[in-house]
């Protein structure tokens, strides 16, 4: 789904005028002042046909799901106690921290009290290198989980946390009762990454699939952080926040906004 649909169709945001943006600016002033002082800002690489936009990621009929892979990691990040201090991934806007100027991208200014999750890499997919070694990235883990659950449960579930946990438990019981090993269950033993996957599970699976997934995705183990608009800056990292945010498209519109803001 394009972000325009994500924001407009699902009711997460609305187009606003320059005057409206100026009127609500005090709620986002910490982020705005940070840009003015340090040229540090949060950015979103998108195209929406409006100059000023107000978005609230939490206002949604259904939580967002991953477009390109299975959604297990989102279920963990939204519900695990290990991630309880972070914004819910499914109810957040994903962006990046930048230092410098943008052209067409959106400058994103979260509210002054925003809670911001920070990945350990430029991209979430590459942010679990310690926990997922020797797998390449998060995608390989999610596809393997689907493969294992499909082979044992026949209909894996990646959009309901409680059902997902039940399926993991079913898998554990299946392994124990049938005296099976991971390499007996994987559907494609001839794949290029087969040996890596088997090695990963041999090292990490101890009879509890859910616990294994939760542990290898542990935010502390993998170098994730949290910050605020006035907190530590992590340049060129993927970030996410469930905070209401003021979005301004491009340098030209931002300069107009800041010029008018200085007159208030």
N, C-alpha and C positions, 0 to 999 in steps of 0.2 A: 504494500500500500504506500503510495506517495505521501510525503509529509503533509501536503496540502489537504489530502483526504483525512489523514490522521488528526490534523488540527481542526479542520472545519466540519467535515461530515460527522465526526464523532463528538463534536461539541466541545472540544478542549480549548478552543481559542476563538478570538474574534478580531476583526480588523478595527483599528482605532485611528483617529485623526491625530495630527501633530498636537493640537491643543489638548486633546484627551491624554496623550502621552505626557505632556508637560504637567498636567494637573495631578497625575498619579506618580510622578517622578520621585517624590520623597520616600516612597516605599521601597525604591530600588537604588537609593542614593549611595549606599556603600559600594555597590558594584560600579556605579557610574564614576564615583570619585577615584576608584582604583584605576579605572581606565585613564582618566585625566592625568593622574599622578604618575603611573607606571607603564601605561600603554598595555596593561594586562586585561584580558577579557575572555569571556566564554563565547564560543562561536558554533554556529550550526550551518553546515554546507547544504543549503536547500534553495529552492526557487518558489516563492509565493508572490502572487501579484498584488502586493500591498507593501507600503513603506514602513508602517508601524503596526505591531501586532501584540496582543496580550494573550498569553497562553497559560492555562492551568492544567497540567498533565493529569491531575487526580480526577478531573471531571470527565468521566468516560463511562459509557454503558457497559463495556466489557474491557478487562485488562488487555493490554497489547501482548501479542505473541511474537516470537522470533519468526522472521520471514524465510530465512535461508537454512535453518536446521531445526532439529527437535527442541522442544521448549523446556527440557528437564532442568537446565541450569537456571532458568528464570524461576521455576517453582522453588528451587533451593534458595536462591538469593532473596526471594520474597518471603519465605516462611521459616527458614532455619534460624535457630537462636544465634548461630555464629554471625548472621547478617542482620540481626535485629536493630542495630544502631544505624544502619544504612537506609537510604530511601528505597522504597519498593521499586524494583526494576520495571515491573509491568505498568507502573503508574508514574513513570518519569519521562523526562525529555533527555535524550542522549546527545551530548555535545562534545566539544574538545576545548581544553584550555590553550590559549594562544597569547603570544606577545608580538605585537606588530600590527600591520594594517590589513584590512580585508577589502575586497572589491564588491562582489555581488553577495557574499555570504551574509548571514544574519549575525549581528552582535546580540548576545543574549545576556540580559541583566536580571538575575534572580532577586527575589525580595531580600531585604536586609538580614532576615533571620534564616535564610535558606540552609538546608542540610545538603551537602554535595558529596556524592560518592566519587572516589578517584581510582581509576584502574592503575595497574602497575606498568602499563604499556600504552602505546598510541591507540591500540585496539583491544577490546575486551577479549577477542579470540586468542590473543597472544599473551594474556595477562595471568595465565595459570601455569607457567612453565615449570615451576618448582613442584607443584602438586601433581601435574600431569606427565612428568618425565617417565618414559621416553616417548610418549605420544607427541605428535606434531602440534596440535592445538585443541581447543575446546570442541570443535566440530567432530574430530575423530572420536572423542569420548561420547558425545551425544548419539552419534550414529551407531556406535557399538552397544550402548545401552538399549537402544531401540531394537537392534538385532537380537540381543539376548532375551529381552522381554517378549518379542514377537515369537521367538522359537519356543519359549516355555509357557507364555500366557496367551499367545495367539492374537492379542489385540492390545498393544501397548497404549498407554494413556499419557499425554503430555500437557494436558490443560487443567487437570484437577489434582491438587497436591495430595489429598488423602487417598485417592485411588492410586496415584503413583506410588505412595508408600506401601499400600497393600500389594501392589504388583511386585515391588521389590521383595517383600516378605515371601510372596508366592515363589519367586525365583529362588530365594534362599532355601526354602523347604524342598523345592524340586531338586536342587543340587544335592542336598543332604540325603533325601529319600532314594534318589536314583543313582547316587554315588557317581555323579558326573563331574567332569572338570570343564573349565571354560572352553578349552580347545575342542571338546566334544560337542559343544553347542553352537559355536559360531558358524554362521551359514556360508561363509566364503573363505575357507582356509587357504585358498590359493592367492588371496589378495596380497598386494605389495606390502601392506602394513601389518599383515597377520602376526608376524613374529613380535613386533612391537606391542601389539594389543595383548597377546598372550603373556609377554613379559610384564607388562603393566599390571594385569590382573593377578598374576602370580605373586607380585610384590605387595599388592594393596588389598586384595579381596580376602577377608578373614571370616567369611560366613554371613556377613551383613552388607548387602549391596547398597542400601540407602546410606548406611553409616560410612561406607567407603566413598561414595560420591560426595557426601557432605564434607568428609575430611580432606579429600584432594582438592576441593573447591574452597577450602578455608581461606577467608580474606587475609588473615594475619600471616599465614604460611606463604601466601602468594604476593605479599607486598602491597595490598590495597590500603587505601587511606580514606579519611573523611576530612572535609574542610568546610569553611564558610566563606561568604563574600569578603570577609576581613581576615581570613586565616591564611595558612601557608599556601603558596602558589606552586602548582606542579605543571610546568610548561610542557606542551605537546603530549598531554595525556587525555585519554577518553574519560569523560566525566558524565554523571547523570544526576538529576535532581527532580524531586516531585514538587518543587516550589513554583508558585505562580511567577511568571517571568515576563519582562518587557523585552520584545524583540524589535530590533531596528535593522533594516536591510541596507547594507553597504555604507561606505565611508561618507558619501555625499549627504545622505539622510541623517547620519549621525552628527555631522558637522552642523547641519541646520538645527537639529535638536539641541545640541550643546550651546549654540549661539543664542537661541531663544531662551534656553534655561538660564543663561547668565543674565538675562534681562529681568528675570522674575525677582 
